Each structure stands twice: as structure tokens, then as C-alpha cells.
Amino acid sequence: MKAMRLLFKKLRSKRGETLTETLFSLLIIVPGMVMLAGAIVAAARINYQARAAKASELPSYVPTTQVSGSISGTGDVSFSGGTISWCNEDGSVYYYFR
């Protein structure tokens, strides 16, 4: 209860903050902000590396067969990165990459 009385006394007081109180509050806040900024930079760097790794793993698309017209039934298209298979079920076409 004594802490509450001191808190209310401080709030009702017309005096401002002392220089020491301001410096101590900055001493607490600044390291937290520096750690937050470091975490943001590290997350951005990891995100960039993950995107670069994924982009290099993607197969290049060089079609060996041209598909034109309407797609019906099932079929395959092969290229240097793999094969795309499709099937037409109930009016919807589903594509599968293998």
C-alpha cells in the first residue's frame, strides 16, 4: 500500500521528472530498442537467404511439347525440370507437378 500512496503522490505532484529519473528510463529503453532493431535486421537477412535458396531450386521451364486447344481426359507434358500431369474431372482441370 505504501507504494500505491507514493505513486499517487507522484501523480498529484506538480514537480517534473528529475534528470536522474530520465537517464535511468533511457538506460532501460535504449538497449531494448537496439535488440529489437537487431532482431528485425536478422529476420530480414534470413528471409532474403530463404528466398534466394528457393529461387535457385526452381526448375527452368523449357517445354518439349506444345499443348493447345481444350484439355480433356488426362495427359502429361515433360520438360527439363520434370513432368506436369493433368486430369479433367467434373469440368475442373487439376495439374500435378512430378
N, C-alpha and C positions, 0 to 999 in steps of 0.2 A: 504494500500500500504506500510505503514511503516513496517508491519510485514513481508511482502514479501522481502523488502530490507534487513531486519535483517536476514531472513532465507538464502538469497543468500550470504550475507556477512559471515555468519557462515559456509556455504558450501565451500566458496572460501578460508576461513582461514586455515592456516597450523597448528593451535593450536589444541590440543586434547580436549577430554571431561574432565571436572573437576570431582573431587571425589564427590562433592555435586550433580551434574547432574546424575552421575551414580547411586548414592544411591537413589535418587528420582525415577529414572526409575525402579529400582528394587523394590521400595516400591509400585509402581503401578502394576508391572508384577507378583510378587510373590503371592499376595492374589488371583489374577485371576487364577493362576495355581493351587493353593490349592483348590479353589472352583470347578474347572474342575475335579481334581482328586477325590474329594468327590462325585461329580455327577456320575462319572464313577463307583465308588465302590457301590453307592446306586443303580444304574441301574443294575449292575451285581447281587446284592443281591435280588432285586425284580424279575429278570429273573429266578434266581435259585428257589425262592419260587414258582413262577408260574409253572415252570416245575415239581417241586415236587408235587404240588397240582394236576396237570393234570395226572401225573403218578399214583397217588393213586386213582383217579376216574375211571381209565380204568377197564373194566370188565375182569375177568380172563376167558380164553378160555378153556373150558372143553367140547369137542364135545360129544353130545349124539347120533348123527347119523353120520355114515361114508358115504361120497359121493364119488363115484368113477366113472370112465368112462366119457363119454361126457355128457355135460349138455344141455338138450333140454327142451323147454317149460318153465314152472315156477316151483318153489319149495321153501321149507323152511328148514332150519337147526336150531334147538333150542339148546341152551347151557345155562349155569348158568347166563351169563350176558345179555341175550336177544335172539333175533332171527335174522338170516340172511336170507333174501329172495332174490331170483334171478329170472330173466326172460331173455329169449333169444329172441332178436328182431333183425331181418335182419342180422343174423350171429354174432351179438355182444352180449356178456353176461353182464348184469347190475346187481350189487349187492346192496342191501339196508340193512342197519342195523336198527333194531327196538328194 
